[in-house]
Amino acid sequence: MEQIVGSLFGVSYHTFDILYDLLFTTERVIACIIQHPNDFRYRLTLKEFFFGHMLAKRTERFKRMEIAQARRHSLQEKPISELVALHPSNFEIRYSEVTSVEIPRGLFQPQLKLDTSKLPTTRRIIRFTIPRGQIPDAQRLLKLVLASKVKEK
């Protein structure tokens, strides 16, 4: 039976404002979207036009946090088998498809780089930008679930 081994919170994928939570199970990594720019439409009112948009940005930030907390709460209530279907942007990466994994530390942010292949002729590299504080957790999780495929630098 599939179980959650651990997770990484607030990793970005594609751009810095698209955030996912990565759930590492015994069989796969499930990427669950937490925050997306299209979650909240910013509308400029006359008040913001004349007095600035600092207050509106603060309100927007709180609404984004509320959406993220609601999504995290719904993830906890659902069984693992339903997590990928919960949102159209959620996806999974099966461990059997991963050929190698590493955490390269660049100048700005470290990345979790998964090299995957479904067929011998196809190859896809998936990169998540992870917060620096989660590097030890990411390394521990990778050694736990993908020990034979971890590339050390």
Disulfide bonds with the S-S distance in Angstrom:
none
